Amino acid sequence: MTAPTPQTTSDTDDLTTDPEARTRTGGVQSLDRAFLLLEIMADAGGEISLSELADSSHLPLPTIHRIIRSLVGNGYVRQLPSRRYALGPRLIGLGESASRMLGTWARPHLAHLVEELGETANLAMLDGDKVVYVAQVPSPHAMRMFTEVGRRVLPHSAGVGKALLAQLPEEEALATIRRTGMPAATERTITSPEDFAAEMGHIREQGYAIDDGEQEVGVRCVSVGVQGGPAKMAVSVSGPESRVSWDFVEKAAPIVQRTARTLASDFNHQT
């Protein structure tokens, strides 16, 4: 007796025999895979090889090559002289537009935080290995903290950076600071991976991060990660140590935590 020939399926096979439906299904699958590859590249720092993409995505190399070729042709990915691939220039405009929209969405939440606490409120995101500020509502005080929207900082010395890295697995967080280095912005900056790992444990335990003059002398910041969103985000309030005392920190922490939960809930509701 001859054994039956096993059936094989392609990337675009579907349960239906309708060719148009199969085409739609295959197109959606290719789109999903393209986004997956872009996200893997971003997580790798923006540059990666085809073999590394295959290891991370578990997709066949021919499939990856076909998708990457299309992304290169449209400017979303570029090929480097080393034959590695990097995120392309057309993503910059998309990212800037998305960042502006995110800032518009978050600003009412930040304004409410300023009304309650009287200090500058910020929203920041993890962008590769750095932190980028995407929205801010300033304090009404004449002496207040100001961070330009779009500014990028190293994560180890900023309250929002510490809150963002605390959302990652410990090894991933430590790998990030090893790549960026840990230069001392002030004499209070944490500059060793061992001390930073201990700080991450403390942040996860208490539910918020403190920048105690570690980024700028005389400035104190309370920051909380926004859990459950499609990207790593953190919200903070910051001000001069003369106003942001330790009593203020104790009062502010649950309010900033509540704002982080509201941001996450609102974002998930909108999406």
N, C-alpha and C positions, 0 to 999 in steps of 0.2 A: 504494500500500500504506500502510495506517495504522500508524504506529509504536505499539508496545505501551505501555500506560500504566505509568509507573514505580510501583513499590510503595513505600509509606511505612510507617514503623514509629513507634509511640508509645513513651512512657516505659516502659510495662508489657508491650510485646510480648516474646514468648519463642518459641523454636523449637517448643515443644509447643502443641497445640491444646486442652489441658486448661485450662478456665477457672480452676479452683482453683489449678493450678500457676502460671498467669500472675499471679493475684492475689498469691500468695506472693512471686514474683519481683519484682513491682512494689513490694510492701511493703518488701522488703529494700533495693531500690534507693533508695526514698524515705528509708529510715532512713540509708543510707550518705550520701546527699546532705545530710540534716539535720546529721549529724556533721561533714561537710565544711564546711558553712556556719558552724557553731559554732567550728570550729578556725580558720577564716579570720578570724572576728570576734576571737577571742582573740589571734591573731598581729598583728592590727591595733591592739591595745591595748584591745579590749573594745567598741569603737564603730565603726560603719561605715555607709555608705549602700548602697542596693540596687544602684546602678550599680557601686560598687566591688566588691560581692559578685559581680556578673555578670562583671566584668573578671577577678577572681581565680579564680572557679570555672568559667568558660566554660559556665555553665548559662543557659538562656533566662530572661528576666525573669519571665514568667508562672509558670515552675516555682519560681523563687526566692520569688516573692511568695506562692505557695501554701504552701510549706514554712515560711516565716517567719511567716505568719499562724497556722499550727498551733503553732509554737513560742511565739509571743506568747500565744496562748490558754491554753497550759499553763504559762506563767510562766518558760520557759527563755530567752526574749528579751523585751525591752521596747522600745516605741517612744518615742523622745524627742520633746520639743516641736519640735525642728528637723527632725523626720521621718526622722532617722537611727535606727539600731537599735543596742541595746546588750545585752550579756549580762544575763540576768535573775536575780532573787533565788533561784529554785529551784535554780540551779546551786551556790549557796553551800553548802547542806547536802550535796550530792553531793561537792563538792570537799573539804569538811572530813572526810567519812567516808573518802574515798579517801586523803587525806593521813594519817589515823590508821592505815589499813591499810598504807600504804607504810612508815610509821615502824615498825610492828610487824614487817614483813618485813625491814627493813634493820637493826634493832637488833642481832641476833646478829653480823652482819658488823662493825658498829661496835665492839661489845664485844671482838671478837677483835683489832681494830686497837688498842684501848686496852691490851689485855693485852700486845701486842708492843711498843708504843712508850711507854705510860705517860701519854699526853696525851689531852685531850678530842677525841673524834671526832664529826663532824657529817655529815649528809646534807642537801643543799639543792637546790632546783629553781628554774628560771627561770619566773616567773609574770608574764606581761606584760613590762614593762620592769624589774621588780624581782626580787630574789632572796628566796625564802622558805625558812627553815629548817624541815625536816619531821621530823628525827630527831636525837637526840644521846645519846651515852653519855659521862658526865663522867669526867675523870681522877680517880684515887684520891688525888692530892696535895691537901693542905689548901689550897694556893694554886693555883687552876685557873681555866680559862676557862669561862664559862657564857653561853650564848646561848639565850634562850627559844625553844622550838619555836613556830613561827608568826610569829616576828619577820621583818619585811621590811626589806631594806636595798638601797641603791643598789649596782649591780654593780661600778662602776669601782674602788672602794676595798677590796673584800673579796676574799680569796683564792678563795672559791667562786665569786664573781661573775666574776672574771677567767677562771677555768677554764671557766665556763659560756659566756661570750661568745666564748672562743677556739674553741668548737665551731661557731660561726656563721661564714658568709662575712664577710669583713672589712667590706664595706659595710654589711651588716646590723648587725654589732656596733657600728660607728661611728654608725649611725643611732640605735641604742638610747641610747648615751651622750649624743648630741646632744639627744635628747628629754628625758632625765632631768636633764641638766646634770652638771657634774663638780665639785661643791663639795669643798673640802678638809676632810676629817675630822681630819687631823693634818698636820703640816708635811711629811710624806713622801708624802702622797696624790698620785697622778698627776692632773693637772688640765687637760691639753691633749690633744685628739684625736690629734695627731701622736705624742706620747710614748706614748699608749695603743696606737696602731697598732703601734709598735715593740715594745711589751710583748707584744702578742698574737702577733707573729711569734716572739718569744723563747719564749713558752709553748708554741706549737705545735712548735717545734724541740726543746725539752728534754722535753716531755711532762708538765709539771706547772707550777702557778702558785704564786707566793709572795706573801703579804701581809706585808710587812716593816714592821710598825707603821703601816700606811696606814689602817687602820680604827680601831684603838685603840692608843694610845701604850704601848710596852713589850710588845706581843703580836706573835708571829710565827706564820704559818700556812702549811702545805703543802697544796695542793689539786689534785685530778685529776678531769677530766671522766669521767663514766660513759658510755662510747660505746655506741651501738646500742640504747638503750632507747626506749620510746615517747614519752618526754619528756626534756627537757634536765635532767640531774642532775649533781651534783658531790659528791665525798666529800673530807673534809679532816681534818687533825689540827692543833690549835692549842694554844699554851701561852705562858708568859712567855719573853721573850728569854733570860733567865738559864739556862733549860733547853733551849729550842728554839734551840740554837746553829747555826752554819752546818755544823758537823760532824754535828749531829743531822739537819739538812735533807738532807744527802747520804745519810745512812743511811735516813731515813724515806721519801724520794721513791719508791724502787722498791717499798717495802712498801705505800704508799698506792696506787700504780699497780696492784699485784697485787690489792688489795681492790676497786678500781674494776672491774677485769676480772671478778672473782668476782661482784660485784653485778650486772653486766650479764648474765653467763652465767646466774646464778640467776634473774634476772627474766625473761629470755627463755625459760628452761626452764619457769617457772611459767605463762607466758602461752601 
